Amino acid sequence: MENYSASLNNVFHALADPTRRSVIARLGSGSASIKELAEPFGLGLPSFLKHIKVLENSGLIASEKVGRVRTCKLKRANLIAAQKWFDEQRAGWESRYDNLDNLLITLKGEEDEN
């Protein structure tokens, strides 16, 4: 199995919070200002900016300031890395289930012979 870096750990840490997951989901439909992103949560701007910082540190989003407006956009590379990790986990478990199914079929066949 591939050795995953600290960046993947940061991605899972960032996605562990429902507010940050909502921000990622919103940015999936396009860039947005910090003010637009913060609006649905009823958080003070300093508290919300902590969430933005975690998302930026994880490499899930990038922000750019133009004048007085800071706009965020989604960066998909680390989401793709997380998806790859999940796919590898799923493949491992599917293989285990297939082996278990085969064992049960074999045992059932031996039981029927007796």
Secondary structure as the mmCIF struct_conf table of DSSP 4:
data_model
#
loop_
_struct_conf.conf_type_id
_struct_conf.id
_struct_conf.beg_label_comp_id
_struct_conf.beg_label_asym_id
_struct_conf.beg_label_seq_id
_struct_conf.end_label_comp_id
_struct_conf.end_label_asym_id
_struct_conf.end_label_seq_id
HELX_RH_AL_P HELX_RH_AL_P1 ALA A 6 LEU A 15
TURN_TY1_P TURN_TY1_P1 ALA A 16 ALA A 16
BEND BEND1 ASP A 17 ASP A 17
HELX_RH_AL_P HELX_RH_AL_P2 PRO A 18 LEU A 27
TURN_TY1_P TURN_TY1_P2 GLY A 28 SER A 29
STRN STRN1 ALA A 32 SER A 33
HELX_RH_AL_P HELX_RH_AL_P3 ILE A 34 ALA A 38
HELX_RH_3T_P HELX_RH_3T_P1 GLU A 39 PHE A 41
TURN_TY1_P TURN_TY1_P3 GLY A 42 GLY A 42
HELX_RH_AL_P HELX_RH_AL_P4 LEU A 45 ASN A 57
TURN_TY1_P TURN_TY1_P4 SER A 58 GLY A 59
BEND BEND2 LEU A 60 LEU A 60
STRN STRN2 ILE A 61 VAL A 66
TURN_TY1_P TURN_TY1_P5 GLY A 67 ARG A 68
STRN STRN3 VAL A 69 LEU A 74
HELX_RH_AL_P HELX_RH_AL_P5 ALA A 77 GLU A 113
#
